[in-house]
Each structure stands twice: as structure tokens, then as C-alpha cells.
Amino acid sequence: GTIRRSPELLSKWSTKNAEQNKPVQKGLLKVALERLRPGGICLYSTCSLNPIENDEVVEETLQELNTISNHEYSLLNLEGNSE
């Protein structure tokens, strides 16, 4: 929807910008996950289709939190089973 509404943004996108945005996105996701109650579900969504800003953010954040936390964070697939 973002590119459809503002097509000029596509010409401004770059890997460098995605990498610069990643720490902010990871920080937002980390705060959200740390505030979940046990058994809670966090839905993470961006307006980007780029794996740097989506998959990498989720994978790295979960890995970091699982290294330092007493809780175990995991992904759910569409059927609700842990991956």
C-alpha cells in the first residue's frame, strides 16, 4: 500500500536505508516482546517486503532475546504450531 500511495518512495529505497532502519525495528520488536505476558502473542508487521526489514529483524531479535532471557520466544505458523 505504501508504494501504491507514494510511488516516489520506491526510488529512495536502498539496502543501506534498510540496514539503517533495522536497529530501530529490532528495538521496537524487542520492547514489545519483553512486555508480553507468558503465552502472549506479538504480531510484527512492516510496510516493507524486504527480508532485511522483516525476516532478519525477527530472526535476530528472537535469537538475541533467547540468549539473554529466562523466557523462550518462538515463531508460530499460520496453524498456530511452533516452527
Summary of the structure (lengths in Angstrom):
residues: 83
radius of gyration: 14.6
end to end distance: 28.7
largest distance: 44.4
contacts: 165
relative contact order: 0.13
helix: 52%
strand: 2%
